[in-house]
Amino acid sequence: PPNVTADTGMDVLTHAIEAYVSTQSHDCSDALAERAIKLVCEYLPKAYADGDDIKAREKMHNASCLAGIAFDKVSLGINHSIAHAIGAKFHISHGRANSLLLVHVIDYNSQIKGYKTIEFSETAKKYAEISSFLKLNIFNEKIAVDSLKDAIIKLQKQLNMPLTLTECGIDAKEVESMKDEIAELALNDNCTKTNPVKPTKEDIIKILEKII
């Protein structure tokens, strides 16, 4: 079904992007993640639009496998850590939970503040590399990261993905009441160990608040 294609496809994209910026990433994992990202961006909208498009579905299966090999070697990050917690608490699909968080985690990990940043983090540079091989606007690292976030939002809209937990039918008050518990679960998740930025509990809560 289209919604399952969308949810699982966004999970593949999250696997690949998180593997690409993992603290354990290396040339081989980067190559696998890069190819997976390219395949998702080209073929996920096609697979979503037409479930009988066998080529698109084959390419998405390939992307899933490539991304899976990549993150099996280098692990993931807080996108998955938070998604594991909110998926367990609110019973929304794993891929959908990852999709809700993806742009906000990229924003957090990039550590770009305002328009006067002269030195960009290595993570921001890696996100900029993704924008580069996707042929997005890469005038500088800030614009490249913004271009990547914009491209992901455009893809989410193509797939009719919700952008908040409220849009998933989750009561905002319920989320507010569980913020601390979710943040603690995320901090203790194994995926957090390889996130490129070491988060605090407050950092996790701020990310969570952006998807309510």
C-alpha positions in Angstrom: 0.0 0.0 0.0 1.2 3.6 -0.7 1.4 4.5 3.0 3.5 1.5 3.8 5.7 2.2 0.9 6.1 5.8 2.2 6.9 4.8 5.8 9.4 2.1 5.0 11.0 4.2 2.2 11.6 7.1 4.6 13.1 4.6 7.0 15.6 3.5 4.3 16.5 7.2 3.7 17.0 7.7 7.5 19.2 4.6 7.7 21.4 5.8 4.9 21.7 9.4 6.1 22.4 8.4 9.7 25.0 5.9 8.6 26.7 8.6 6.4 27.2 10.9 9.4 27.9 8.2 12.0 31.0 8.7 14.1 32.0 5.2 12.9 31.5 5.9 9.2 34.2 5.1 6.7 34.8 5.0 2.9 33.0 1.7 2.4 29.9 2.6 4.5 29.8 6.0 2.9 29.7 4.5 -0.6 26.8 2.2 0.4 24.9 5.0 2.0 25.4 7.4 -0.9 24.1 4.9 -3.4 21.1 4.2 -1.1 20.3 7.9 -0.8 20.4 8.4 -4.5 18.1 5.4 -5.2 15.6 6.5 -2.6 15.4 10.1 -3.9 14.9 8.8 -7.5 12.6 5.8 -7.0 10.6 6.2 -3.8 8.2 8.8 -5.3 7.7 6.4 -8.2 7.1 3.4 -6.0 4.6 5.4 -4.0 2.7 6.7 -7.0 2.5 3.3 -8.6 2.7 0.1 -6.6 3.0 -1.9 -9.8 6.1 -0.1 -10.9 8.4 -3.2 -10.5 11.6 -1.3 -11.4 10.9 1.3 -8.8 10.2 -1.3 -6.1 13.3 -3.3 -7.1 15.4 -0.2 -6.7 13.9 0.5 -3.3 14.7 -3.0 -2.2 18.3 -2.5 -3.4 18.4 0.8 -1.5 17.1 -0.9 1.6 19.7 -3.6 1.4 22.6 -1.1 0.8 21.5 1.1 3.7 21.1 -1.9 5.9 24.7 -3.1 5.2 26.0 0.5 5.9 24.3 0.9 9.2 25.1 -2.7 10.3 28.7 -1.7 10.1 28.6 1.8 11.6 25.3 2.0 13.5 22.9 5.0 13.5 22.1 8.1 15.6 19.6 9.9 17.7 17.0 10.0 14.9 16.6 6.3 15.5 17.0 6.6 19.2 14.1 9.0 19.5 12.1 7.1 16.9 12.4 3.9 18.9 11.0 5.6 22.0 8.1 7.4 20.4 7.2 4.4 18.3 7.0 2.3 21.5 5.0 4.9 23.4 2.6 6.1 20.7 2.4 3.0 18.4 3.2 4.7 15.2 5.2 2.9 12.5 9.0 3.1 12.8 9.5 4.6 9.4 6.9 7.3 10.1 8.5 8.1 13.4 11.9 8.5 11.7 10.4 10.7 9.0 8.9 13.1 11.6 12.4 13.6 13.1 14.7 13.6 10.1 14.9 17.3 9.2 15.1 18.3 12.9 17.9 15.9 13.7 19.8 17.1 10.6 19.3 20.7 11.9 20.6 19.7 15.4 23.6 17.7 14.2 24.7 20.4 11.8 25.2 22.8 14.7 24.9 25.8 12.4 23.8 29.0 14.2 22.5 31.9 12.3 24.2 33.2 9.1 27.6 34.2 10.5 29.1 30.7 11.0 32.6 30.7 9.5 33.8 27.3 10.7 31.4 24.5 9.9 31.4 21.2 11.7 32.5 18.0 10.0 29.0 16.8 10.3 27.6 19.8 8.4 30.2 19.2 5.8 29.0 15.6 5.4 25.4 16.7 5.1 26.7 19.2 2.4 28.3 16.2 0.6 24.8 14.6 0.4 23.4 17.8 -1.1 26.3 17.8 -3.6 25.7 14.3 -4.9 22.0 15.0 -5.0 22.8 18.0 -7.1 21.2 20.5 -4.7 22.3 24.1 -4.0 25.7 23.9 -2.3 26.9 27.6 -2.3 28.2 27.0 1.2 27.7 24.4 4.0 24.7 26.3 5.5 22.9 26.6 2.2 23.8 23.0 1.4 22.3 21.7 4.7 19.2 23.9 4.2 18.9 22.5 0.7 19.0 19.0 2.0 16.3 19.7 4.6 14.1 21.4 1.9 14.5 18.3 -0.4 13.4 16.0 2.4 10.4 18.1 3.2 9.5 18.2 -0.5 9.8 14.4 -0.6 7.6 14.0 2.5 4.9 16.2 0.8 5.1 14.0 -2.3 4.4 11.0 -0.1 1.7 12.8 1.9 3.6 12.2 5.1 2.6 13.8 8.4 5.1 16.2 9.8 4.0 16.2 13.5 2.8 13.7 16.0 -0.5 15.7 16.2 -1.0 14.9 12.5 -0.5 11.2 13.4 -3.5 11.5 15.8 -1.4 11.7 19.0 -2.7 14.1 21.7 -0.2 16.9 22.3 -0.8 16.8 26.1 0.1 13.1 26.1 3.4 13.9 24.4 4.1 16.7 26.8 3.6 14.4 29.7 6.0 11.8 28.4 8.8 14.1 27.2 11.2 13.3 30.0 10.7 9.6 29.8 11.1 9.6 26.0 14.3 11.6 26.3 15.8 9.2 28.9 15.0 6.3 26.7 16.6 7.9 23.7 19.7 8.9 25.6 20.1 5.2 26.7 19.5 3.8 23.2 22.6 2.2 21.6 22.2 4.3 18.5 23.0 7.4 20.5 26.6 6.3 20.9 27.4 6.9 17.3 25.5 10.2 16.8 27.9 12.8 15.6 26.9 15.2 18.4 26.6 14.1 22.0 23.1 15.2 23.1 21.9 16.1 26.5 18.4 15.3 27.8 17.4 18.9 27.1 18.6 18.6 23.5 16.4 15.5 23.0 13.4 17.3 24.5 13.9 20.3 22.2 13.9 18.0 19.1 10.8 16.2 20.4 9.0 19.5 21.0 9.5 20.4 17.3 7.4 17.4 16.1 4.5 17.8 18.5 
